[in-house]
């Protein structure tokens, strides 16, 4: 799932619960729930890969800040929810930034979490981009519904 969809889902989930602590915890959980949906595998031409990854991150930050700005009553919950929605993917950051595969073999907790996180993403493919776009439209509409 794109960083943008994770961030927006986290923001929506966090603001949907009266208790911000529970909302933030559920925003973190939302990451894993939506990763079980069929989604885009982020694979593009190698020359475009970094541009797509950085662009997705910039879009996620921009939209999260814009939504927090427009829905001023919940600014910190929105931003916190967006961060919690994205947080599990931070373990892949070395791979994204340096282009090196991250370690997944071993007994350390981090490696076990990476393997599990990777295993729940059972359907990543270029065709998943359509679902990503539809999911984005749905989330934006849910955020701005009165």
FENLINGI-V261598 format. One record per residue. N is the residue number from 1. SS is DSSP state (A for helix, B for strand, O for the rest). PHI is phi in radians with two decimals (none if undefined). Layout:
BEGIN
n=N ss=SS phi=PHI
n=N ss=SS phi=PHI
END
This chain:
BEGIN
n=1 ss=O phi=none
n=2 ss=O phi=-1.20
n=3 ss=A phi=-1.03
n=4 ss=A phi=-1.04
n=5 ss=A phi=-1.15
n=6 ss=A phi=-1.12
n=7 ss=A phi=-1.13
n=8 ss=A phi=-1.16
n=9 ss=A phi=-1.13
n=10 ss=A phi=-1.04
n=11 ss=A phi=-1.11
n=12 ss=A phi=-1.10
n=13 ss=A phi=-1.10
n=14 ss=A phi=-1.07
n=15 ss=A phi=-1.50
n=16 ss=O phi=-1.53
n=17 ss=O phi=-2.04
n=18 ss=O phi=-1.11
n=19 ss=O phi=-1.56
n=20 ss=A phi=-1.07
n=21 ss=A phi=-1.14
n=22 ss=A phi=-1.15
n=23 ss=A phi=-1.04
n=24 ss=A phi=-1.19
n=25 ss=A phi=-1.12
n=26 ss=A phi=-1.19
n=27 ss=A phi=-1.09
n=28 ss=A phi=-1.10
n=29 ss=A phi=-1.09
n=30 ss=A phi=-1.02
n=31 ss=A phi=-0.98
n=32 ss=A phi=-1.25
n=33 ss=A phi=-1.10
n=34 ss=A phi=-1.34
n=35 ss=A phi=-1.21
n=36 ss=O phi=-1.40
n=37 ss=O phi=-1.38
n=38 ss=O phi=-1.02
n=39 ss=B phi=-2.66
n=40 ss=O phi=-1.17
n=41 ss=O phi=-1.60
n=42 ss=O phi=1.09
n=43 ss=O phi=-1.50
n=44 ss=O phi=-2.35
n=45 ss=O phi=-0.88
n=46 ss=A phi=-0.94
n=47 ss=A phi=-1.18
n=48 ss=A phi=-1.64
n=49 ss=A phi=-0.96
n=50 ss=A phi=-1.12
n=51 ss=A phi=-1.05
n=52 ss=A phi=-1.14
n=53 ss=A phi=-1.10
n=54 ss=A phi=-1.16
n=55 ss=A phi=-1.04
n=56 ss=A phi=-1.09
n=57 ss=A phi=-1.11
n=58 ss=A phi=-1.11
n=59 ss=A phi=-1.10
n=60 ss=A phi=-1.07
n=61 ss=A phi=-1.14
n=62 ss=A phi=-1.04
n=63 ss=A phi=-1.16
n=64 ss=A phi=-1.10
n=65 ss=A phi=-1.16
n=66 ss=A phi=-1.10
n=67 ss=A phi=-1.14
n=68 ss=A phi=-1.07
n=69 ss=A phi=-1.17
n=70 ss=A phi=-1.31
n=71 ss=O phi=-1.92
n=72 ss=A phi=-1.08
n=73 ss=A phi=-1.10
n=74 ss=A phi=-2.19
n=75 ss=A phi=-0.85
n=76 ss=A phi=-1.27
n=77 ss=A phi=-1.21
n=78 ss=A phi=-1.09
n=79 ss=A phi=-1.14
n=80 ss=A phi=-1.14
n=81 ss=A phi=-1.12
n=82 ss=A phi=-1.07
n=83 ss=A phi=-1.12
n=84 ss=A phi=-1.16
n=85 ss=A phi=-1.15
n=86 ss=A phi=-1.68
n=87 ss=A phi=-0.80
n=88 ss=A phi=-1.04
n=89 ss=A phi=-1.34
n=90 ss=A phi=-1.12
n=91 ss=A phi=-1.18
n=92 ss=A phi=-1.66
n=93 ss=A phi=-0.96
n=94 ss=A phi=-1.00
n=95 ss=A phi=-1.18
n=96 ss=A phi=-1.19
n=97 ss=A phi=-1.35
n=98 ss=A phi=-1.79
n=99 ss=O phi=1.26
n=100 ss=O phi=-1.80
n=101 ss=O phi=-1.12
n=102 ss=O phi=-1.46
n=103 ss=O phi=-1.24
n=104 ss=O phi=-2.23
n=105 ss=O phi=-1.65
n=106 ss=O phi=2.38
n=107 ss=O phi=-1.73
n=108 ss=O phi=-1.05
n=109 ss=A phi=-0.97
n=110 ss=A phi=-1.00
n=111 ss=A phi=-1.18
n=112 ss=A phi=-1.15
n=113 ss=A phi=-1.13
n=114 ss=A phi=-1.04
n=115 ss=A phi=-1.09
n=116 ss=A phi=-1.12
n=117 ss=A phi=-1.03
n=118 ss=A phi=-1.16
n=119 ss=A phi=-1.23
n=120 ss=O phi=-1.34
n=121 ss=O phi=-1.58
n=122 ss=O phi=-1.29
n=123 ss=O phi=-2.38
n=124 ss=B phi=-1.92
n=125 ss=O phi=-2.76
n=126 ss=O phi=-1.01
n=127 ss=O phi=-1.14
n=128 ss=A phi=-1.15
n=129 ss=A phi=-1.06
n=130 ss=A phi=-1.08
n=131 ss=A phi=-1.10
n=132 ss=A phi=-1.02
n=133 ss=A phi=-1.16
n=134 ss=A phi=-1.10
n=135 ss=A phi=-1.10
n=136 ss=A phi=-1.03
n=137 ss=A phi=-1.07
n=138 ss=A phi=-1.07
n=139 ss=A phi=-1.10
n=140 ss=A phi=-1.03
n=141 ss=A phi=-1.13
n=142 ss=A phi=-1.16
n=143 ss=A phi=-1.15
n=144 ss=A phi=-1.71
n=145 ss=O phi=-1.16
n=146 ss=O phi=-1.18
END
